[in-house]
Amino acid sequence: MTKTLPLVRLSSINPFLLELRRRGLDAAGLLRSMNLPTEIPASPEIFSVSSLIYELVERTADIADDRFFGFGIGRQLDLTKWDPARSAAERSRTIGGVLARFTVKAEEHSSASQFYLHISGKRSTFGLRRVRRPSIPLGQNDAFYLGFMSQMLTNSLRDQWDARECLFRVVDPDCVPAGDYGFRIAKGNRRGIQIAFPTSWLFVPNGHLRPDVRDEPALESGMPVSLIESVRIALRPHLSDADLTVDRAAKICGYDRRRLSRWLREAGTTLSKEIAKLRAEMAEHDLTHTDRRIADIAQSVGFKDPTTFSRAFRNWTGQSPQECRRAHTSPK
């Protein structure tokens, strides 16, 4: 089994940030406090460690002062603009096909959780299981998933949808306005959510199927697959922190330091080496591609003292920061 960190596409936070903006609320302070970009990220190729995304979603509800914030976003999410849901809805002939195709496509967007479809006699379960148990209850995260998963079912089943036939399990039922939708809600656990429903629904024709569309080859997933690559993605936003110790780095990655250190040793590296490599790469890039002051570059990679940074940079590259910049700008 390939070891990697639980990652989520950073663009998955866009619906929450856009809704705060629509309400006239500013999330910039929250984003800065979490070392995340203050501009709403557009690129689907940027990933972040899942614990950071989970925490951000929970805290956006605090900013909005709305305990149903996550559910409302999930319920109103435009599923035609999200590839896993759009592809599943447009290319599946039955509800079972919609859910099965969705569970496969969704893996391209997160290595932190897995959707599943479990069939058992007259009752089936559509759910999400997180690969690691979160350290905090994810009430808003669960409510968001319940919102868009129930939307998928209601859109596909249409007049055959009956909320009374379903049982929803989430970690915090108080985050879902169950009475407004006729949902039956039970308390679940931190590892994910479940929707139990009649197996007979899986054979209902999907009204969203486009008859002119043929199955397309599976897309290559952009999800990072190696442990080292995922560790680098998790640590990169924190390089400016002068107190980025091995213990803190492991916490950012969401793993016990000893376990993560053992995995990295097996891969031929250590947390200390990866932090140094990342800082060296960022510093060298800024020295050769920008005109930023060396003191500012030093701070951006975690050094309060430019002299200490210069010594470290020479150890990393064999050059001083000034020599690196001159070599890049000198005529060939």
C-alpha positions as CSV (number, residue, x, y, z in Angstrom):
1,M,0.0,0.0,0.0
2,T,1.4,3.4,-1.0
3,K,1.9,5.8,1.9
4,T,0.9,9.3,1.4
5,L,-0.7,12.2,3.4
6,P,-4.4,12.8,3.3
7,L,-4.7,15.7,0.8
8,V,-7.6,17.7,-0.6
9,R,-7.7,20.1,-3.6
10,L,-7.5,23.6,-2.2
11,S,-10.1,24.8,-4.6
12,S,-12.7,22.8,-2.6
13,I,-12.9,25.7,-0.2
14,N,-14.1,28.1,-2.9
15,P,-17.9,27.6,-2.3
16,F,-17.4,28.6,1.4
17,L,-15.3,31.6,0.6
18,L,-17.6,32.8,-2.1
19,E,-20.6,32.4,0.2
20,L,-18.9,34.5,2.8
21,R,-18.1,37.1,0.2
22,R,-21.7,37.1,-1.0
23,R,-22.8,37.8,2.6
24,G,-20.3,40.7,2.9
25,L,-18.0,38.8,5.3
26,D,-14.2,38.9,5.0
27,A,-12.3,35.6,5.4
28,A,-8.8,37.2,4.7
29,G,-7.8,37.2,8.3
30,L,-8.8,33.5,8.7
31,L,-6.9,32.5,5.6
32,R,-3.8,34.4,6.7
33,S,-3.9,32.8,10.2
34,M,-3.8,29.4,8.5
35,N,-1.1,30.3,6.0
36,L,-3.5,30.0,3.0
37,P,-3.7,32.4,0.1
38,T,-6.2,35.2,0.6
39,E,-7.3,35.2,-3.0
40,I,-9.8,32.5,-3.8
41,P,-7.8,29.7,-5.4
42,A,-8.8,28.7,-8.9
43,S,-6.2,26.1,-9.9
44,P,-7.4,22.5,-9.3
45,E,-3.7,21.4,-9.1
46,I,-3.0,22.9,-5.7
47,F,-3.5,20.6,-2.8
48,S,-3.5,21.1,1.0
49,V,-3.4,18.7,3.9
50,S,-6.9,17.7,4.9
51,S,-6.8,18.8,8.5
52,L,-6.3,22.4,7.4
53,I,-9.3,22.2,5.0
54,Y,-11.5,20.6,7.7
55,E,-10.6,23.3,10.2
56,L,-11.2,26.1,7.7
57,V,-14.7,24.8,6.8
58,E,-15.6,24.6,10.5
59,R,-14.4,28.2,11.1
60,T,-16.2,29.7,8.1
61,A,-19.5,28.8,9.8
62,D,-18.3,30.7,12.9
63,I,-17.6,33.7,10.7
64,A,-21.1,33.4,9.1
65,D,-22.6,32.8,12.6
66,D,-24.7,30.1,10.9
67,R,-24.9,26.6,12.2
68,F,-26.4,25.3,8.9
69,F,-23.7,27.0,6.8
70,G,-22.1,23.8,5.5
71,F,-25.4,22.1,4.7
72,G,-26.7,25.2,2.9
73,I,-23.6,25.3,0.7
74,G,-23.8,21.6,-0.1
75,R,-27.5,21.7,-0.9
76,Q,-27.1,24.7,-3.2
77,L,-23.8,23.6,-4.8
78,D,-24.0,23.7,-8.6
79,L,-23.2,20.1,-9.3
80,T,-23.1,20.7,-13.1
81,K,-19.8,22.6,-12.5
82,W,-18.1,19.8,-10.5
83,D,-16.7,17.0,-12.8
84,P,-17.3,14.0,-10.6
85,A,-21.0,14.9,-10.1
86,R,-21.6,16.2,-13.6
87,S,-19.9,13.2,-15.3
88,A,-21.8,10.7,-13.1
89,A,-25.2,12.4,-13.7
90,E,-24.7,12.8,-17.5
91,R,-23.2,9.3,-18.3
92,S,-25.1,6.9,-16.1
93,R,-28.4,5.2,-17.0
94,T,-29.5,4.3,-13.5
95,I,-29.2,5.8,-10.0
96,G,-26.8,3.0,-9.1
97,G,-24.6,4.0,-12.0
98,V,-24.6,7.6,-10.9
99,L,-23.4,6.7,-7.4
100,A,-20.9,4.1,-8.6
101,R,-19.4,6.4,-11.2
102,F,-19.2,9.3,-8.7
103,T,-17.3,7.2,-6.1
104,V,-14.6,6.5,-8.7
105,K,-14.3,10.1,-10.1
106,A,-14.3,11.7,-6.6
107,E,-10.9,10.0,-5.8
108,E,-9.3,12.4,-8.2
109,H,-10.1,15.3,-5.8
110,S,-9.1,13.9,-2.4
111,S,-6.9,11.3,-0.9
112,A,-8.3,12.2,2.5
113,S,-11.6,10.3,2.1
114,Q,-13.3,7.7,0.0
115,F,-16.9,7.5,-1.2
116,Y,-18.4,4.1,-1.2
117,L,-21.6,2.3,-2.3
118,H,-22.6,-0.7,-0.2
119,I,-25.4,-3.0,-1.2
120,S,-27.0,-5.3,1.4
121,G,-30.3,-6.9,0.6
122,K,-33.2,-4.4,0.6
123,R,-31.1,-1.5,2.0
124,S,-28.0,0.1,0.5
125,T,-25.6,2.8,1.9
126,F,-24.0,5.6,0.0
127,G,-21.3,7.2,2.2
128,L,-18.0,8.9,2.8
129,R,-15.2,7.4,4.9
130,R,-12.2,9.5,6.0
131,V,-8.9,7.7,5.9
132,R,-7.9,9.1,9.3
133,R,-10.1,10.0,12.3
134,P,-10.1,13.8,12.7
135,S,-9.0,15.3,16.0
136,I,-12.2,17.4,16.2
137,P,-15.8,16.7,15.3
138,L,-16.5,17.9,11.7
139,G,-20.1,19.0,12.0
140,Q,-19.9,21.5,9.1
141,N,-17.9,19.2,6.9
142,D,-20.4,16.4,7.4
143,A,-23.3,18.7,6.9
144,F,-21.8,20.0,3.6
145,Y,-21.4,16.4,2.3
146,L,-24.9,15.5,3.4
147,G,-26.2,18.6,1.6
148,F,-24.7,17.8,-1.8
149,M,-25.1,14.0,-1.5
150,S,-28.8,14.3,-0.8
151,Q,-29.0,16.8,-3.6
152,M,-27.5,14.2,-6.0
153,L,-30.2,11.7,-4.9
154,T,-33.1,14.1,-5.1
155,N,-32.0,15.5,-8.5
156,S,-31.6,12.0,-9.9
157,L,-34.7,10.3,-8.4
158,R,-37.0,13.3,-8.9
159,D,-40.6,12.3,-8.2
160,Q,-39.5,9.0,-6.7
161,W,-37.4,10.7,-3.9
162,D,-38.9,10.2,-0.5
163,A,-36.8,11.5,2.5
164,R,-38.7,9.2,4.9
165,E,-37.1,6.2,3.2
166,C,-33.6,7.4,4.1
167,L,-31.6,7.5,7.2
168,F,-28.7,10.0,7.4
169,R,-25.8,9.6,9.9
170,V,-23.6,12.6,10.7
171,V,-21.3,13.5,13.6
172,D,-23.5,16.4,14.7
173,P,-27.2,16.3,13.7
174,D,-27.7,19.8,15.0
175,C,-25.8,21.1,11.9
176,V,-28.6,19.9,9.6
177,P,-32.0,21.5,9.4
178,A,-33.7,18.1,9.2
179,G,-37.2,19.3,9.8
180,D,-37.1,21.5,6.7
181,Y,-36.4,18.6,4.4
182,G,-38.1,15.7,6.2
183,F,-34.8,14.0,6.9
184,R,-34.4,11.3,9.4
185,I,-31.0,12.0,11.1
186,A,-29.0,9.8,13.5
187,K,-25.7,10.5,15.2
188,G,-22.7,9.0,13.5
189,N,-19.0,9.2,14.2
190,R,-16.0,11.4,13.1
191,R,-14.9,9.0,10.3
192,G,-17.6,10.1,7.8
193,I,-21.3,10.1,6.9
194,Q,-23.8,7.6,5.6
195,I,-27.1,7.7,3.7
196,A,-29.1,4.5,3.9
197,F,-31.9,4.0,1.4
198,P,-33.9,1.3,-0.4
199,T,-31.8,-0.8,-2.7
200,S,-34.6,-0.6,-5.3
201,W,-33.7,3.0,-5.9
202,L,-30.4,1.9,-7.6
203,F,-32.4,0.5,-10.5
204,V,-34.4,3.7,-11.1
205,P,-33.6,5.3,-14.5
206,N,-31.5,8.4,-14.2
207,G,-33.4,11.3,-15.8
208,H,-30.1,13.3,-16.2
209,L,-28.6,11.0,-18.7
210,R,-27.6,12.7,-21.9
211,P,-28.4,10.3,-24.8
212,D,-25.8,11.8,-27.1
213,V,-22.9,11.2,-24.7
214,R,-20.7,8.1,-24.8
215,D,-18.4,6.8,-22.1
216,E,-15.1,8.6,-22.1
217,P,-11.7,7.1,-21.1
218,A,-10.9,7.7,-17.4
219,L,-8.9,10.9,-16.8
220,E,-5.5,10.9,-15.3
221,S,-5.7,12.0,-11.7
222,G,-3.6,14.9,-10.6
223,M,-3.6,13.7,-7.0
224,P,-0.1,13.4,-5.6
225,V,0.8,9.8,-5.0
226,S,4.1,9.7,-3.2
227,L,4.7,10.3,0.5
228,I,7.5,12.8,-0.1
229,E,5.4,14.8,-2.6
230,S,2.5,15.0,-0.2
231,V,4.7,16.0,2.7
232,R,6.2,18.8,0.6
233,I,2.7,20.1,-0.3
234,A,1.6,20.1,3.3
235,L,4.7,22.0,4.5
236,R,5.2,24.5,1.7
237,P,2.7,27.1,3.1
238,H,4.5,27.1,6.5
239,L,8.1,27.7,5.4
240,S,8.1,31.3,6.6
241,D,7.5,30.0,10.2
242,A,10.9,30.2,12.0
243,D,9.6,27.7,14.5
244,L,8.9,25.0,11.9
245,T,10.4,22.2,14.0
246,V,10.2,18.5,13.1
247,D,7.5,18.0,15.8
248,R,5.4,20.9,14.3
249,A,5.9,19.7,10.8
250,A,4.6,16.2,11.7
251,K,1.6,17.8,13.3
252,I,0.9,19.8,10.2
253,C,1.1,16.6,8.2
254,G,-1.4,15.1,10.6
255,Y,0.7,12.1,11.8
256,D,2.7,11.1,14.8
257,R,6.3,12.2,14.4
258,R,7.8,8.8,15.0
259,R,5.5,7.1,12.4
260,L,6.0,9.8,9.8
261,S,9.8,9.8,10.4
262,R,10.0,6.1,10.0
263,W,8.1,6.3,6.7
264,L,10.3,9.0,5.4
265,R,13.5,7.1,6.4
266,E,12.2,4.2,4.4
267,A,11.8,6.6,1.5
268,G,15.4,7.8,1.9
269,T,14.8,11.2,3.5
270,T,13.8,13.0,6.8
271,L,11.5,15.8,7.8
272,S,14.5,18.0,8.5
273,K,15.9,17.3,5.0
274,E,12.6,18.1,3.3
275,I,12.2,21.3,5.2
276,A,15.7,22.4,4.2
277,K,15.1,21.4,0.5
278,L,11.9,23.3,0.3
279,R,13.5,26.4,1.8
280,A,16.5,26.2,-0.5
281,E,14.2,25.8,-3.6
282,M,12.0,28.7,-2.6
283,A,15.0,31.0,-1.7
284,E,16.8,30.1,-4.9
285,H,13.7,30.7,-7.0
286,D,13.1,34.2,-5.5
287,L,16.8,35.1,-5.8
288,T,16.9,34.2,-9.5
289,H,13.4,35.2,-10.6
290,T,12.6,38.3,-8.5
291,D,14.3,41.5,-7.3
292,R,13.1,41.1,-3.7
293,R,15.6,42.1,-1.0
294,I,17.6,39.2,0.4
295,A,16.4,40.1,3.9
296,D,12.8,39.7,2.8
297,I,13.6,36.4,1.1
298,A,15.3,35.2,4.3
299,Q,12.1,36.0,6.3
300,S,9.9,34.3,3.7
301,V,11.8,31.0,4.3
302,G,11.9,31.2,8.1
303,F,15.0,33.2,8.9
304,K,14.8,36.4,11.0
305,D,18.5,37.1,10.6
306,P,19.9,37.5,7.0
307,T,23.3,36.4,8.1
308,T,22.0,33.1,9.5
309,F,20.1,32.7,6.2
310,S,23.3,33.3,4.2
311,R,25.2,30.6,6.1
312,A,22.3,28.2,5.6
313,F,22.0,29.0,1.9
314,R,25.7,28.4,1.3
315,N,25.4,25.0,3.1
316,W,22.4,24.2,0.8
317,T,23.8,25.3,-2.5
318,G,27.5,26.0,-2.2
319,Q,26.9,29.7,-3.0
320,S,26.0,32.7,-1.0
321,P,22.6,34.4,-1.8
322,Q,24.5,37.3,-3.5
323,E,26.6,34.9,-5.6
324,C,23.5,33.0,-6.7
325,R,21.8,36.2,-7.8
326,R,24.9,37.5,-9.6
327,A,25.3,34.2,-11.5
328,H,21.8,34.3,-12.7
329,T,21.9,38.0,-13.8
330,S,25.4,38.0,-15.3
331,P,25.6,38.0,-19.1
332,K,26.4,34.5,-20.5
